[in-house]
Amino acid sequence: MILQRLKGLKLITPPDWLTDNTQYLTIMGSQAYGVSTDASDCDLYGFAIPLKEDIFPHLRGEIEGFGRQKQRFETWQQHHVEDKECRKQYDFQIYSIVRYFDLCMQNNPNMIDSLFTPVNCVIHSTQIAEMIRENRKMFLHKGSWPKFKSYAYSQMHKMSIKEPEGKRREMVDKFGFDVKFAYHVVRLLNEVEQILIEGDLDLQRNREQLKSIRRGEWTQEQIIQYFTDKERNLEKIYAESTLPWGPDESKIKKLLLQCLEHHYGSLDKVITIPEKFESALRQISEICAQAQQEQRIGSI
């Protein structure tokens, strides 16, 4: 995997356990949205499963709220990693599976997008990652609208900054505004519309539209008008959407525990899983009822 190769070249410095326990790694950014250029950096997002003691700190003797607490792993980031052999520059963001699930459950746009990247953008995916991708629609809910709208507002503000630095200065000098932030405004609104109407997400559906914005074929005024019109329409779509108002936390937690058990083995000695025991009791009850029924039939 790319992490192991870059670590072997001493180009990245992740935690010792991370490279062997990364479950999912996917290309994000402009490549995932189908609007990349030869100059685009390679943004890689994913999640890893930390040591069991990091997920369940009581296993190392910690009592929550008492004394010194060891810092728990949430995310590893490393940016501007120059891979001269492949002539690429990477930006890495790899989360703990717990943090990743939580952000997806909140419908954080970046995290949700990373679950819906096209297959050709997925660099590394274990059986656990496939379990999550197969169930990714369960994370979607109507709370996506305020989240995506907030991100779109942020991009609108950044689009209007007239004194950027580096490559963005060249962009503003050429087009009069930051077209990269502009296409993100439109992208976010289009994505949340898909989520609210279809309960699904295709990141590259509007790539030709986004490419035209990035080429400077839209004016800043057109972007602002698009935002205004789309926001009004999305408020109506939000009210009429058949998606649940919020996440089904118990269902998502069950999937998380299934992933952890797949990785660690049985969690019986680590955490109480009521549903698991209720299911076992139901099975025992059904077996006993069937045995009694067979006994009654046999006595007739």
SEDRENKOL-930123 format. One line per 3 residues: number of its first residue (from 1); for each residue z, x, y of N, C-alpha, C. Coordinates in pm, 1 decimal. Each point is the difference from the previous one (the first is absolute). Layout:
! SEDRENKOL-930123
NUM> Z/X/Y/Z/X/Y/Z/X/Y ~ ... .
END
This chain:
! SEDRENKOL-930123
1> 0.0/82.8/-119.0/0.0/-82.8/119.0/0.0/87.1/125.2 ~ -49.8/-53.4/107.3/-14.9/74.4/125.3/132.3/57.1/49.4 ~ 110.0/-73.1/-18.4/130.8/48.9/45.3/38.0/129.0/-72.8 .
4> -22.4/2.5/-130.4/34.8/118.8/-78.4/-83.8/119.7/41.6 ~ -128.1/-25.1/27.2/-87.3/110.4/40.8/40.5/55.4/135.7 ~ 26.2/-88.3/95.3/38.0/44.3/134.6/137.8/66.1/0.5 .
7> 89.0/-50.1/-85.9/131.7/62.8/-10.8/-13.4/139.0/-61.0 ~ -87.6/14.3/-99.6/-24.6/130.1/-61.5/-57.1/100.3/98.6 ~ -77.2/-49.9/97.0/-57.2/86.5/104.4/97.7/21.8/115.6 .
10> 119.3/-61.5/-10.8/105.3/9.3/102.6/-46.2/-56.2/134.5 ~ -82.0/-104.3/-8.8/-46.5/-66.2/121.8/87.0/-120.4/36.3 ~ 75.4/-50.6/-99.0/92.4/-110.1/25.4/136.1/34.8/-59.3 .
13> 104.8/-62.9/54.1/137.2/27.8/-47.0/74.1/-130.8/-26.3 ~ -42.7/-76.8/-99.4/71.0/-124.4/-33.7/127.7/31.5/-77.4 ~ 89.6/-98.0/-19.7/114.2/20.2/-89.0/-48.2/43.6/-138.4 .
16> 80.5/79.2/-69.0/-41.6/57.4/-128.3/-46.3/-104.9/-100.6 ~ 65.4/-116.2/-1.7/-28.2/-101.7/-101.3/-121.3/-86.0/34.8 ~ -44.9/3.4/124.8/-93.9/-100.2/48.4/-138.1/7.3/-65.4 .
19> -55.0/119.2/-16.6/-137.6/9.2/-50.9/-14.3/-59.9/-139.9 ~ 101.4/17.5/-83.6/-8.6/-52.7/-136.7/38.3/-147.1/-9.4 ~ 57.1/-55.2/106.4/47.0/-138.2/-4.2/-71.6/-91.5/99.3 .
22> -105.0/50.4/61.9/-82.3/-85.1/86.1/-80.4/-94.5/-88.5 ~ 11.5/-127.3/28.3/-63.6/-102.1/-83.0/-132.2/-50.2/57.4 ~ -12.9/14.4/132.2/-115.9/-60.8/66.2/-35.7/81.8/122.6 .
25> -128.9/27.5/14.6/-49.1/74.4/115.9/-138.4/-54.9/33.0 ~ -15.1/-46.5/122.8/-127.0/-60.5/38.5/-43.2/45.4/138.6 ~ -129.7/6.0/20.7/-54.9/34.8/130.7/15.0/-119.3/92.8 .
28> 50.6/27.3/118.7/16.5/-104.3/100.8/-85.6/33.8/122.0 ~ 30.0/-63.9/112.7/-70.7/30.2/123.6/-144.7/-44.4/-2.0 ~ -82.0/69.2/76.5/-138.9/-41.7/20.7/-80.7/-3.7/-129.4 .
31> 34.3/85.1/-97.3/-73.7/-2.0/-126.6/26.4/-129.0/-77.7 ~ 124.3/-46.1/2.2/33.8/-124.5/-69.3/-65.6/-120.0/66.4 ~ -21.5/7.2/132.8/-59.7/-111.5/73.4/-152.1/8.7/5.4 .
34> -56.3/107.4/-56.6/-144.7/13.5/-6.3/-65.3/40.0/129.3 ~ 74.7/67.6/88.7/-56.0/36.9/130.6/13.1/149.8/27.5 ~ 20.7/78.9/-103.6/27.4/142.4/19.5/-125.7/76.0/41.7 .
37> 23.7/113.8/61.9/-107.3/93.2/35.6/29.4/132.4/-68.4 ~ -91.0/94.1/10.8/20.7/131.8/-61.9/121.9/70.1/57.9 ~ 37.9/-36.7/123.5/111.7/66.8/66.8/134.6/-65.2/-30.5 .
40> -1.0/-109.6/-76.3/123.6/-73.1/-26.5/94.6/79.7/-89.6 ~ 130.0/-2.7/36.3/101.6/59.3/-85.6/19.9/-89.4/-122.6 ~ 65.7/53.2/-101.6/27.0/-76.1/-121.8/147.7/-38.7/-2.4 .
43> 27.7/-127.9/26.6/137.6/-50.9/-1.7/33.7/-48.9/-139.9 ~ 105.9/53.4/-58.7/39.4/-37.4/-136.1/137.7/-64.4/0.4 ~ 6.8/-121.6/-50.4/125.8/-74.1/-11.6/30.9/-20.5/-148.3 .
46> 127.8/-16.1/-29.5/36.5/-29.6/-136.8/148.8/-18.3/-15.9 ~ 42.9/-7.8/-125.6/143.3/-10.6/-27.0/35.3/80.2/-124.4 ~ 124.8/40.3/-4.5/52.9/76.2/-113.5/130.5/-63.5/-45.1 .
49> 40.1/30.2/-122.0/128.8/-47.8/-50.1/95.7/117.9/-3.1 ~ 102.2/-1.4/86.6/95.0/111.8/6.3/87.9/7.4/-124.4 ~ 89.3/97.4/-1.2/97.5/12.1/-108.2/85.6/-125.8/-4.9 .
52> 44.3/-36.2/-118.7/75.5/-124.2/-17.8/122.9/-4.4/90.4 ~ 64.8/115.6/19.2/120.7/5.8/82.7/-29.9/-29.1/147.1 ~ -125.3/15.5/39.5/-37.8/-28.1/137.8/-18.2/-150.1/20.9 .
55> -49.3/-69.2/-102.5/-15.2/-145.1/6.8/134.6/-68.6/-18.9 ~ 81.1/53.6/-90.9/131.7/-56.4/-30.2/106.6/107.1/25.2 ~ 39.8/22.4/126.3/88.6/111.5/35.3/138.8/-5.4/-64.5 .
58> 40.9/-118.2/-50.3/130.9/-5.5/-66.1/1.2/86.1/-126.5 ~ -119.8/33.0/-52.3/-7.0/84.7/-119.1/45.9/142.9/28.5 ~ -2.5/40.5/127.0/51.4/132.9/34.2/137.4/-9.0/66.3 .
61> 65.5/-114.5/-18.8/138.8/-14.1/44.2/18.4/-49.7/141.8 ~ -105.5/-38.1/67.3/13.5/-49.0/137.1/49.6/-144.3/1.4 ~ 83.7/-28.6/98.4/43.8/-137.3/24.6/-53.4/-38.2/137.0 .
64> -83.2/-101.9/3.8/-63.5/-38.2/125.7/104.0/-30.5/107.5 ~ -18.2/64.9/115.4/91.2/-21.6/112.3/120.9/90.6/0.7 ~ 14.2/83.6/-103.7/116.2/89.7/-4.8/-44.8/145.3/-2.0 .
67> 57.9/79.3/91.3/-21.7/144.4/-1.0/-142.4/40.2/29.0 ~ -29.8/124.2/-31.9/-133.2/52.8/25.3/-100.4/-57.8/-98.1 ~ -112.6/-40.3/52.3/-107.4/-56.5/-82.0/-117.6/97.0/0.5 .
70> -51.6/29.1/-116.8/-116.9/86.6/-8.4/-121.5/-76.4/50.4 ~ -80.8/65.3/80.5/-117.8/-65.5/54.5/-97.0/-37.4/-111.5 ~ -41.6/-125.3/0.4/-90.1/-49.0/-104.0/-144.3/16.8/45.6 .
73> -84.7/32.9/-94.6/-141.4/20.1/31.4/-65.8/-132.7/37.2 ~ -69.5/-2.2/113.0/-77.0/-117.2/40.8/-148.6/31.9/14.2 ~ -30.6/113.6/63.0/-141.1/33.9/16.9/-17.6/149.4/20.7 .
76> -112.0/49.2/-47.0/-40.8/138.3/27.6/-132.3/-4.6/75.2 ~ -3.6/70.1/112.0/-120.4/5.0/81.2/-35.5/145.1/30.9 ~ -126.1/29.3/-2.1/-49.0/130.3/45.3/-140.9/-20.6/54.1 .
79> -21.3/48.1/121.5/-125.2/-27.3/69.7/-79.8/127.7/25.7 ~ -128.7/-19.7/22.8/-92.8/108.4/34.5/1.0/111.5/-105.5 ~ -9.3/-41.4/-126.3/-3.7/95.6/-110.6/-144.7/45.7/-17.6 .
82> -26.3/124.7/29.4/-135.9/54.3/-5.6/-30.8/50.0/-140.9 ~ -95.3/-65.3/-64.0/-45.7/40.4/-132.7/-137.1/64.7/18.0 ~ -1.4/129.3/20.3/-125.9/70.1/28.8/-95.0/-2.1/-119.1 .
85> 57.8/-4.1/-119.9/-82.5/-2.1/-120.5/-87.8/-125.5/-5.2 ~ 57.3/-113.7/41.1/-74.7/-126.8/-0.1/-51.0/-36.8/139.2 ~ 31.6/82.8/97.7/-39.9/-24.7/139.0/48.2/-136.4/49.3 .
88> 127.1/-26.2/-26.6/59.2/-126.7/42.6/136.0/24.2/63.2 ~ 39.7/-96.4/83.7/134.0/1.5/57.3/70.1/-128.2/-44.3 ~ 119.4/15.4/-57.6/72.4/-114.1/-54.9/124.6/-32.4/82.3 .
91> 30.5/-128.9/4.9/128.2/-49.1/50.4/63.6/-80.1/-113.0 ~ 121.1/38.4/-41.6/67.2/-65.5/-112.2/117.2/-86.0/46.6 ~ 12.0/-118.2/-60.8/119.1/-83.9/14.6/28.6/-61.7/-136.6 .
94> 106.2/48.8/-64.0/36.6/-49.6/-132.2/142.9/-53.5/6.3 ~ 16.6/-124.9/-40.1/127.3/-70.7/12.8/71.8/-11.2/-134.1 ~ 131.3/-18.7/7.6/75.2/-41.8/-117.6/-51.5/-137.2/-39.5 .
97> -7.6/-28.8/-128.8/-49.7/-129.2/-45.0/81.5/-114.8/58.6 ~ 129.7/21.8/21.3/85.4/-105.0/55.4/-38.8/-28.5/144.9 ~ -15.0/105.9/78.6/-40.6/-16.5/139.7/-139.8/-60.2/8.9 .
100> -86.5/42.5/-88.1/-137.8/-50.3/-3.1/-1.0/-150.4/-26.6 ~ 75.7/-43.0/-100.1/8.7/-142.8/-30.8/53.8/-77.5/119.0 ~ 101.9/54.6/65.4/62.3/-70.5/111.8/-98.2/-16.6/115.8 .
103> -74.8/105.5/31.8/-96.8/-7.1/108.8/-114.4/-95.3/-34.3 ~ -43.9/1.9/-124.5/-104.3/-94.4/-42.2/52.2/-143.6/7.9 ~ 125.1/-19.2/-39.1/59.4/-133.5/3.9/9.6/-51.2/143.5 .
106> 18.2/91.4/95.6/3.3/-36.7/141.7/-140.3/-24.1/56.1 ~ -102.4/26.4/-79.3/-140.5/-6.2/41.7/-29.9/98.5/112.3 ~ 60.2/118.3/-10.6/-36.5/109.0/89.6/-149.3/27.2/-19.7 .
109> -81.3/-4.6/107.5/-145.5/12.7/-16.8/-45.5/125.2/-73.6 ~ 57.7/114.8/30.6/-42.4/122.6/-68.1/28.8/-5.2/-149.7 ~ 117.8/-48.6/-35.8/37.2/-3.8/-140.7/-82.0/-102.8/-77.2 .
112> -17.1/-118.4/58.3/-81.7/-101.7/-66.1/-142.6/50.8/-19.0 ~ -54.9/63.3/103.0/-135.6/54.8/-11.5/-9.8/99.1/-115.5 ~ 103.4/81.5/-17.2/-5.5/102.6/-104.6/-3.2/-61.0/-139.8 .
115> 48.1/-123.0/-15.1/-5.3/-68.6/-129.5/-137.8/-61.1/-26.1 ~ -76.5/-20.1/107.5/-128.4/-68.4/-13.1/-119.4/92.3/26.4 ~ 20.2/130.5/-6.8/-112.0/91.3/19.2/-102.7/-16.9/-112.0 .
118> -128.5/24.8/28.6/-102.1/-7.7/-104.7/31.3/99.3/-112.5 ~ -46.5/-30.8/-118.8/27.3/83.9/-117.3/-47.2/143.5/22.1 ~ -112.4/17.4/70.2/-51.7/135.7/20.1/83.0/81.7/98.4 .
121> 100.2/-63.0/62.1/91.2/73.1/88.5/127.5/43.3/-72.5 ~ 22.1/-55.3/-120.3/122.1/31.5/-75.2/-18.1/133.7/-71.4 ~ 81.4/97.4/38.5/-8.7/134.8/-55.3/82.5/14.3/-127.4 .
124> 115.7/-64.7/-0.9/91.9/13.7/-113.9/74.1/-131.1/-17.5 ~ -1.1/-53.7/-122.2/66.3/-127.6/-25.3/48.7/-4.0/-144.4 ~ 131.4/-4.1/-17.2/59.0/-5.5/-134.1/4.3/-145.3/-47.6 .
127> 51.0/-20.0/-119.7/13.0/-135.7/-54.0/92.0/-83.8/88.6 ~ 102.9/64.3/55.2/91.0/-71.3/89.5/-73.8/-45.3/125.8 ~ -79.6/88.8/56.1/-76.6/-35.6/119.9/-97.6/-113.4/-28.7 .
130> -60.0/1.4/-119.1/-93.0/-106.9/-35.4/72.1/-133.5/-13.7 ~ 123.5/3.5/-50.6/80.2/-122.1/-8.4/18.1/-60.5/138.9 ~ 24.2/85.6/97.5/23.7/-47.7/136.6/-128.9/-50.1/62.1 .
133> -109.8/74.7/-16.3/-128.3/-44.0/57.3/-45.3/-133.1/-61.0 ~ 27.1/-18.4/-127.1/-38.0/-125.7/-65.3/79.5/-118.1/55.9 ~ 118.0/26.9/52.5/86.3/-105.7/54.0/11.2/5.7/152.6 .
136> -91.8/69.0/65.3/13.2/24.5/143.2/-3.6/-126.0/85.9 ~ -65.4/-104.8/-47.4/-7.6/-122.1/80.5/136.7/-66.2/17.6 ~ 94.1/28.9/-91.8/131.6/-61.8/11.2/76.2/47.1/124.8 .
139> -42.7/113.0/59.8/66.5/51.0/119.0/-41.8/-74.1/127.1 ~ -111.3/-72.4/-4.6/-56.2/-60.5/120.5/69.6/-131.4/33.7 ~ 26.1/-19.9/128.7/62.8/-123.8/46.9/-32.3/-18.2/148.1 .
142> 43.7/-109.7/57.4/-35.4/-32.7/138.6/64.4/94.5/102.0 ~ 100.5/73.6/-43.3/61.0/99.1/88.0/-96.1/112.1/37.0 ~ -116.0/5.1/-65.5/-101.0/100.0/34.5/-51.1/-20.3/142.9 .
145> -7.7/-123.6/46.0/-56.8/-26.0/132.4/79.8/65.9/112.4 ~ 131.1/-24.1/13.4/72.7/70.2/107.8/-3.4/151.6/-14.3 ~ 0.2/51.0/-122.4/-5.1/145.2/-20.8/-133.5/56.9/47.1 .
148> -108.1/-58.9/-45.1/-132.5/50.0/35.9/-27.5/-20.4/148.7 ~ 47.1/-110.8/55.3/-19.3/-25.2/143.1/71.2/105.9/83.1 ~ 120.5/36.2/-41.4/74.6/103.6/71.4/-73.6/133.3/-3.1 .
151> -53.1/35.3/-116.0/-76.4/124.8/-11.5/-126.3/-5.4/85.5 ~ -65.2/-116.8/4.0/-121.7/-15.0/80.4/31.5/14.4/148.5 ~ 111.4/-57.1/44.2/42.7/15.9/139.4/20.1/148.2/32.9 .
154> 62.5/71.7/-93.2/25.1/142.9/20.7/-130.9/76.6/15.8 ~ -98.1/-32.7/-83.6/-130.0/65.8/8.1/-72.4/-36.1/129.8 ~ 18.4/-123.0/46.6/-58.8/-42.2/128.2/54.8/85.0/113.6 .
157> 130.1/23.3/-3.5/63.2/80.6/105.2/-51.8/143.5/-3.7 ~ -6.8/56.8/-119.3/-47.0/138.4/-13.6/-146.5/12.8/40.4 ~ -78.3/-104.1/-26.0/-141.2/1.0/35.1/-20.8/17.6/149.9 .
160> 93.8/-50.1/77.4/-14.8/-0.6/145.6/48.3/127.8/67.1 ~ 62.6/90.9/-75.1/50.1/125.4/58.8/-118.6/85.3/43.4 ~ 0.3/41.0/125.1/-115.4/71.9/56.2/16.5/151.9/2.1 .
163> 115.4/48.6/-43.3/21.2/144.7/2.9/45.2/51.0/-136.8 ~ -81.5/-18.7/-102.6/34.5/49.2/-134.8/-22.5/150.8/-10.1 ~ 29.2/53.9/-118.4/-16.1/143.8/-21.5/-93.7/25.2/-118.0 .
166> -55.1/121.8/-6.3/-82.8/43.1/-112.6/-127.4/-80.0/-16.1 ~ -31.2/-33.0/-127.7/-122.5/-72.9/-30.8/-4.5/-134.6/69.1 ~ 115.3/-61.7/19.4/2.7/-132.2/62.2/-41.0/7.1/146.8 .
169> 25.0/113.4/65.1/-44.8/16.3/138.1/-152.8/-3.1/6.4 ~ -64.0/68.4/-95.1/-146.6/0.2/-5.5/-52.7/-142.4/-20.0 ~ 69.3/-77.3/-81.5/-40.9/-136.7/-28.2/7.7/-87.5/125.4 .
172> 111.8/13.3/72.0/18.4/-78.1/122.8/-100.4/41.9/106.6 ~ -24.8/130.7/9.7/-99.2/48.7/96.7/-138.2/-56.2/-30.5 ~ -30.0/-16.0/-128.9/-132.5/-45.9/-41.0/-17.7/-151.0/13.0 .
175> 102.3/-75.9/-42.7/-14.8/-144.8/-5.5/79.6/-75.8/106.4 ~ 92.2/68.2/67.0/81.7/-66.8/101.1/130.1/-56.2/-54.2 ~ 14.8/-2.6/-131.9/123.8/-44.6/-64.7/0.4/55.2/-142.0 .
178> 113.2/-11.7/-66.0/15.1/57.4/-134.2/-54.7/-97.4/-104.4 ~ -119.9/27.8/-49.9/-64.7/-90.5/-95.0/67.4/-0.7/-136.5 ~ 74.9/104.4/-31.1/70.2/3.7/-128.5/114.7/-100.2/-0.2 .
181> 75.8/-2.3/108.5/105.5/-101.4/10.1/-62.1/-139.3/6.2 ~ -116.4/-10.6/64.7/-66.6/-129.4/14.5/-38.2/-57.7/-136.2 ~ -56.4/83.3/-87.8/-40.5/-54.5/-129.5/121.1/-38.6/-84.6 .
184> 112.5/67.0/22.8/121.7/-38.1/-71.9/50.4/-137.2/45.1 ~ -16.3/-31.6/127.7/37.7/-133.2/49.1/-75.2/-107.1/-77.6 ~ -130.5/15.8/-5.7/-85.4/-97.3/-68.7/29.0/-0.9/-150.0 .
187> 16.6/116.7/-57.9/28.3/10.0/-144.0/126.4/-75.9/-37.5 ~ 106.2/20.4/74.9/127.8/-64.5/-30.8/-10.5/-152.0/7.3 ~ -69.9/-50.0/99.0/-16.5/-144.7/13.5/-85.0/-56.5/-113.8 .
190> -105.5/70.4/-36.7/-84.2/-44.5/-110.7/76.3/0.1/-132.2 ~ 80.9/102.1/-19.8/74.8/11.3/-125.5/100.8/-113.6/-15.6 ~ 75.7/-26.1/105.9/103.0/-103.7/-12.1/-63.5/-138.1/-14.0 .
193> -119.0/-17.3/53.5/-72.5/-125.6/-19.8/-32.2/-18.6/-148.3 ~ -46.2/105.9/-64.7/-27.0/-5.4/-144.3/125.9/-35.9/-77.8 ~ 109.2/65.8/35.6/126.5/-22.0/-71.4/42.6/-145.7/10.2 .
196> -1.6/-55.7/122.3/49.0/-135.8/23.3/-89.4/-105.5/-64.9 ~ -129.6/23.7/-2.7/-93.7/-98.6/-54.6/-17.0/15.0/-150.9 ~ -14.7/125.0/-46.3/-37.2/23.8/-139.4/113.8/51.3/-88.2 .
199> 106.8/49.0/62.5/106.7/59.8/-79.9/-46.8/125.4/-69.6 ~ -94.4/68.8/62.8/-60.1/120.0/-57.8/-46.9/89.0/115.1 ~ -48.7/120.0/-33.2/-37.6/93.0/105.6/-109.4/95.2/-47.7 .
202> -112.4/0.1/71.8/-111.2/91.9/-23.6/-11.2/87.1/124.4 ~ 40.2/126.4/-10.2/8.4/87.2/117.0/-136.4/33.1/60.4 ~ -105.5/-11.4/-78.0/-131.1/43.3/49.2/-95.3/-115.4/30.9 .
205> 50.2/-120.8/-0.1/-87.2/-115.4/22.5/-69.2/6.5/135.8 ~ 70.2/44.2/103.1/-55.0/0.9/135.8/-35.3/140.5/48.2 ~ -34.7/88.4/-94.2/-21.4/139.3/36.3/-116.8/19.3/97.8 .
208> -106.5/-81.1/-10.9/-112.7/16.8/91.7/39.7/-35.3/143.2 ~ 80.1/-102.5/12.8/52.5/-37.3/131.3/86.3/112.0/57.7 ~ 85.5/57.5/-84.6/89.1/107.2/44.9/-78.2/126.3/35.6 .
211> -103.9/27.8/-77.6/-84.3/115.6/30.5/-66.0/-14.6/136.5 ~ -45.4/-121.0/31.2/-66.3/-21.1/129.2/96.9/21.8/115.3 ~ 125.5/-39.9/-18.6/101.8/24.2/103.3/22.9/149.1/15.7 .
214> 9.2/69.5/-112.6/25.6/143.7/4.5/-117.4/76.4/61.6 ~ -120.1/-53.8/-11.9/-116.9/64.0/62.0/-7.7/-26.6/149.8 ~ 90.9/-83.4/50.9/1.0/-29.1/143.2/-90.8/-114.3/40.0 .
217> -36.5/-85.3/-94.9/-92.2/-109.3/28.9/71.5/-123.4/55.5 ~ 132.6/3.4/1.3/79.0/-106.9/61.6/63.3/54.4/127.9 ~ 17.0/-86.8/98.4/71.6/39.4/121.8/148.4/-29.9/-19.0 .
220> 80.4/59.7/84.6/143.2/-27.1/-6.1/27.9/-148.2/26.6 ~ -76.7/-58.9/87.9/17.4/-141.6/33.2/-29.7/-88.2/-121.6 ~ -99.0/40.2/-79.8/-32.0/-76.0/-121.5/114.6/6.7/-101.3 .
223> 62.7/115.0/-9.7/113.9/15.3/-91.8/114.5/-90.3/44.8 ~ 28.1/0.2/127.8/109.2/-82.0/54.3/-29.1/-147.9/-22.6 ~ -125.7/-41.1/22.4/-36.4/-139.8/-20.1/9.2/-37.6/-148.2 .
226> -41.6/91.8/-87.4/8.8/-24.3/-144.0/145.9/-21.8/-39.9 ~ 86.5/84.4/53.3/143.5/-12.0/-29.9/52.8/-135.1/47.1 ~ -34.4/-39.4/122.2/49.2/-125.3/57.1/-44.6/-120.4/-82.6 .
229> -129.1/-3.6/-33.5/-53.8/-112.0/-76.6/56.4/-2.8/-141.7 ~ 7.7/116.2/-61.3/47.3/8.7/-138.4/148.2/-36.8/-10.1 ~ 77.5/43.3/96.9/143.2/-30.7/-1.7/21.5/-150.4/4.4 .
232> -73.2/-67.7/85.7/11.9/-146.4/11.5/-37.2/-67.6/-131.9 ~ -107.3/45.6/-59.6/-45.8/-58.5/-126.0/96.8/28.8/-114.3 ~ 55.3/119.5/0.8/91.0/39.2/-108.0/131.9/-76.6/4.6 .
235> 43.0/-41.7/116.8/121.8/-80.9/8.7/-19.4/-130.8/-76.9 ~ -118.5/-58.3/10.9/-31.8/-123.6/-72.4/-9.8/27.6/-149.8 ~ -67.0/109.6/-36.2/-13.8/37.1/-141.6/137.9/27.4/-61.2 .
238> 85.3/65.3/75.9/136.7/30.5/-45.2/75.3/-129.0/-33.0 ~ -10.4/-99.1/88.2/71.3/-126.8/-20.6/-51.6/-73.9/-122.4 ~ -129.3/14.3/-29.5/-61.4/-74.5/-109.9/-4.8/78.2/-131.7 .
241> 34.2/126.3/2.9/-7.8/83.9/-119.7/89.7/-53.3/-111.7 ~ -50.5/7.7/-122.2/77.1/-45.5/-116.0/85.9/111.2/-60.5 ~ -5.1/118.2/60.0/85.7/109.1/-47.6/146.8/-34.7/23.7 .
244> 92.1/54.7/-79.4/142.7/-22.9/26.6/40.4/59.7/133.8 ~ 104.7/-53.8/60.8/44.3/47.4/131.0/51.7/142.4/-6.1 ~ 59.2/35.5/-111.6/54.2/135.0/-15.4/-19.0/48.0/-143.0 .
247> 44.0/121.7/-29.1/-19.5/55.5/-134.7/91.6/-62.6/-103.3 ~ -46.5/-2.4/-123.2/83.8/-41.1/-112.4/75.3/124.4/-45.6 ~ 115.2/23.7/62.0/72.3/125.2/-22.3/41.5/18.1/-145.1 .
250> 43.2/-106.6/-65.2/45.2/13.7/-139.6/-115.7/38.9/-91.9 ~ -116.3/-55.2/25.0/-117.2/30.9/-80.9/-44.4/144.3/21.7 ~ 2.9/44.5/125.7/-39.9/136.9/31.6/102.7/99.8/-54.4 .
253> 127.7/-36.6/7.7/105.2/85.9/-55.0/-16.2/14.7/-151.2 ~ -38.4/-107.6/-65.9/-20.5/5.4/-145.0/-111.4/98.5/-34.3 ~ -108.2/-1.7/79.7/-109.7/94.4/-22.1/47.7/144.0/23.7 .
256> 79.9/19.4/103.5/54.2/133.6/27.7/84.6/49.6/-116.5 ~ 86.6/-85.3/-52.7/85.1/39.6/-112.4/-83.0/29.2/-124.8 ~ -106.1/-75.4/-20.0/-89.7/27.2/-113.1/-62.5/138.5/13.8 .
259> -38.9/35.2/121.3/-58.3/132.1/24.1/102.6/110.3/-25.8 ~ 121.8/-21.1/46.8/105.0/100.4/-18.9/35.1/15.2/-147.6 ~ 5.6/-110.6/-71.6/29.1/7.4/-144.3/-112.6/69.6/-74.4 .
262> -122.2/-23.2/43.6/-114.1/66.2/-63.8/10.9/150.8/16.9 ~ 53.7/42.8/113.3/10.7/143.3/29.3/126.0/62.8/-59.2 ~ 114.8/-65.7/21.9/128.3/57.4/-41.1/40.7/-37.5/-142.3 .
265> -52.7/-110.3/-52.2/53.7/-58.1/-121.3/94.8/-112.5/37.8 ~ 80.2/-45.8/-95.2/89.2/-113.3/23.6/94.1/24.9/118.5 ~ 19.2/-104.1/81.2/91.4/7.8/114.1/130.3/-73.6/-29.0 .
268> 23.1/-37.8/-125.9/118.9/-78.9/-34.7/129.9/64.9/45.2 ~ 6.4/133.3/-4.0/124.2/69.0/36.3/5.6/34.9/148.7 ~ -103.7/-37.7/71.9/-10.0/37.9/141.2/17.0/-119.2/91.8 .
271> -58.8/-113.3/-39.2/-1.3/-116.9/87.5/1.4/-125.4/-85.1 ~ 65.5/-103.6/50.4/0.9/-127.9/-69.8/-123.3/-78.6/40.1 ~ -72.9/-44.4/-99.0/-121.3/-78.7/25.6/23.9/-138.8/-58.9 .
274> 55.7/-94.8/80.2/35.5/-131.4/-52.8/-114.2/-69.4/-72.6 ~ -120.2/5.2/56.1/-113.4/-69.6/-59.4/-28.1/51.5/-141.1 ~ 23.6/130.6/-18.2/-27.2/60.3/-130.4/94.9/-58.2/-104.9 .
277> 129.9/-12.9/36.2/97.3/-52.6/-94.7/-18.3/-150.5/-19.5 ~ -36.2/-70.5/107.6/-25.9/-143.1/-11.7/-116.7/-25.1/-94.9 ~ -101.8/84.8/8.9/-115.1/-13.3/-87.5/39.7/22.9/-145.2 .
280> 84.1/102.3/-23.0/45.8/29.4/-136.3/81.4/-116.4/-56.4 ~ 87.3/-59.2/82.5/81.4/-113.4/-44.0/-87.2/-121.0/-30.8 ~ -104.2/-21.2/81.5/-91.3/-111.1/-26.1/-69.3/18.4/-134.8 .
283> -43.4/125.6/-26.9/-68.1/27.7/-126.6/93.1/-24.8/-118.5 ~ 127.6/43.4/13.4/98.0/-20.5/-106.7/22.4/-150.3/-21.8 ~ 11.8/-73.4/111.2/22.4/-144.3/-7.6/-117.5/-70.2/-68.1 .
286> -122.0/42.6/33.4/-119.3/-60.3/-60.7/-6.6/28.4/-149.2 ~ 37.3/123.4/-39.4/-0.5/36.9/-141.8/101.4/-84.7/-77.2 ~ 119.5/-18.0/60.3/105.0/-79.6/-65.5/-43.0/-146.1/-12.7 .
289> -61.6/-52.4/106.4/-44.8/-139.6/-3.4/-106.9/-20.0/-106.5 ~ -90.5/97.4/-10.6/-106.2/-9.5/-101.0/58.4/6.6/-140.3 ~ 100.4/87.2/-18.0/63.8/12.5/-131.8/69.8/-129.6/-38.6 .
292> 66.9/-64.1/98.0/68.4/-125.8/-27.9/-99.1/-110.1/-36.0 ~ -114.0/0.7/72.3/-104.0/-100.2/-28.1/-55.3/18.2/-140.9 ~ -25.3/125.5/-40.1/-51.9/27.5/-132.9/101.3/-39.6/-108.1 .
295> 128.9/21.4/33.6/106.0/-34.5/-94.7/7.6/-152.2/-20.2 ~ -15.4/-75.1/111.1/3.3/-146.1/-9.9/-118.6/-50.4/-82.0 ~ -117.5/58.7/26.3/-120.0/-41.0/-74.6/16.4/28.4/-148.6 .
298> 61.3/116.9/-29.3/19.6/38.3/-139.6/98.1/-87.8/-74.4 ~ 90.9/-61.2/72.7/102.3/-83.3/-64.5/-47.3/-144.6/-21.9 ~ -116.6/-32.1/59.6/-49.8/-138.3/-16.3/-60.6/-16.7/-139.3 .
END
